[in-house]
């Protein structure tokens, strides 16, 4: 299913903000971390699933995913 790019972008921006809040990162730091350790790629590929979950749940899940790809945040 194709999603509206505006909706996908808005959800992703809020997610990056929430991720940063949890880990004490600003938006740029959070985005760079998520990009480097494949979190943004995961969100892009699995948006149909991730946008139906709570932000809190997805922050934890994506943090674990990034950790498996070399990230140090837990």
VEXSEMI-212722 format. One line per field, with one value per residue (C-alpha): residue number from 1; residue in one letter; x, y, z. Coordinates in steps of 0.1 Angstrom, whole numbers, m for minus. Layout:
<sites>
num: (NUM; ...)
residu: (a; ...)
east: (X; ...)
north: (Y; ...)
up: (Z; ...)
</sites>
This chain:
<sites>
num: (1; 2; 3; 4; 5; 6; 7; 8; 9; 10; 11; 12; 13; 14; 15; 16; 17; 18; 19; 20; 21; 22; 23; 24; 25; 26; 27; 28; 29; 30; 31; 32; 33; 34; 35; 36; 37; 38; 39; 40; 41; 42; 43; 44; 45; 46; 47; 48; 49; 50; 51; 52; 53; 54; 55; 56; 57; 58; 59; 60; 61; 62; 63; 64; 65; 66; 67; 68; 69; 70; 71; 72; 73; 74)
residu: (x; x; x; x; x; x; x; x; x; x; x; x; x; x; x; x; x; x; x; x; x; x; x; x; x; x; x; x; x; x; x; x; x; x; x; x; x; x; x; x; x; x; x; x; x; x; x; x; x; x; x; x; x; x; x; x; x; x; x; x; x; x; x; x; x; x; x; x; x; x; x; x; x; x)
east: (0; 13; 11; 9; 45; 34; 19; 49; 73; 52; 52; 89; 97; 76; 93; 128; 118; 105; 136; 158; 138; 142; 180; 188; 196; 186; 168; 199; 218; 188; 183; 220; 220; 189; 204; 238; 224; 196; 166; 154; 157; 137; 109; 109; 106; 81; 61; 28; 36; 54; 29; 2; 22; 27; 57; 70; 69; 86; 113; 122; 120; 140; 166; 171; 172; 199; 218; 219; 234; 262; 245; 254; 222; 201)
north: (0; 35; 62; 99; 112; 141; 117; 95; 125; 139; 106; 101; 136; 131; 98; 113; 140; 113; 92; 122; 131; 96; 95; 132; 140; 170; 164; 164; 140; 117; 117; 111; 82; 67; 71; 57; 26; 19; 30; 55; 28; 4; 30; 37; 0; m9; 22; 3; m15; 12; 39; 18; 13; 37; 60; 47; 11; 20; 41; 10; m13; 9; 15; m22; m26; 2; m15; m47; m27; m12; 16; 22; 36; 11)
up: (0; m9; 18; 14; 16; 38; 64; 63; 67; 96; 114; 109; 122; 153; 158; 155; 181; 205; 200; 207; 239; 253; 247; 253; 217; 196; 163; 142; 165; 167; 129; 123; 148; 132; 97; 106; 123; 98; 119; 92; 66; 87; 92; 55; 45; 72; 76; 71; 104; 125; 121; 137; 169; 198; 196; 229; 217; 184; 201; 221; 191; 168; 195; 198; 160; 158; 186; 166; 137; 159; 178; 214; 228; 248)
</sites>
